Amino acid sequence: MPASQWTPQEARGAAVYQANCARCHYPTNTHSLHGPGLQAITKVPSMPSGAPPTDERLTDRILHGYGMMPATSLTDSQLQDLLAYLHTL
Ligand code: HEC
């Protein structure tokens, strides 16, 4: 989705993504950077690990890390904004 169509919440989530995720994940393709590209991550039937991309599962990966991915500490509102943004990918 083009940036011009983001809601204010999605735009805040994009900033959270830039600050915390972009160095390891491309948002606009599925190629690997340090971790898998996250294009359409909430729309695929399963994430690279095989787990379904539910908000609960994404929240767990983000807050607790997973395999080679470090945990990210976010406030509740940053997390909600980030999830809204991930749904636009
Ligand atoms: C230091 C690099 C790094 C950062 C920062 C990082 N990740 Fe990851 N991420 C990874 C790696 C590496 C994997 C693959 C882990 C594995 O398969 O062992 C991964 C996997 C994932 C997956 C797939 C999980 C699955 O079940 O297959 C998602 C979704 C994800 N990251 C989202 C994010 C989000 C959102 C952020 C920002 C809050 C983030 N990551 C920050 C490196 C990173």
Boltz pocket constraint, residues with backbone or C-beta under 6 A from the ligand:
constraints:
  - pocket:
      binder: B
      contacts: [[A, 16], [A, 17], [A, 20], [A, 21], [A, 22], [A, 23], [A, 24], [A, 25], [A, 34], [A, 35], [A, 36], [A, 38], [A, 41], [A, 47], [A, 48], [A, 49], [A, 50], [A, 51], [A, 58], [A, 61], [A, 62], [A, 66], [A, 67], [A, 68], [A, 69], [A, 70], [A, 72]]
      max_distance: 6.0
